[in-house]
Amino acid sequence: LGCPQAVAIKDALAAKIAAYRALGEGGQVIFTMDTHDKNYLETQEGKNLPVKHCIKGTDGWQIVPGLETGNCEYIDKPTFGWLNWNGFDEKDELELIGVCTDICVVSNALILKAKYPEAVISVDASCCAGVTPEKHKAALETMKSCQIDVCGEDK
């Protein structure tokens, strides 16, 4: 599901990830990997988004070269959001970045906010890309409505 907006944020993503890695123990980096099987087009998601993508083991499933910076955690996520977020508490600050703002980022932000309502959850809009600029902006507005902090927006 590559788009020009996703390509455009690669350097910003790399810088943000490197900054978290530099924090050591205080800067955990978790990659959620959209992970589908070969039968993706037979699933409900595949029927509604009929573009084969992120098939496990293919190049399109791999983390984009240049973003991995060492000791990171990887989660194979078979659908929009990961339901098994564990190990955080209400004092944690969690920041989300990546693609697609209007699918995976918003889904995970809302799941985390529901599970940890007092945690500070934020999204850096300059390190996110949606399927289209309009959908990116709409997802940011949805997250703001749900008390997720959004920073890095163009004014």
Secondary structure, DSSP 8 states (H G I E B T S, - for coil): ---HHHHHTHHHHHHHHHHHHHTGGG---EEEEE-B-TTGGGSHHHHHS-----BTTSGGGS--TT---SS-EEEEESSSS-S---S--TT-EEEEEEE-IIIIIHHHHHHHHHHSTTSEEEEEEEEEE-SSHHHHHHHHHHHHHTT-EEE----
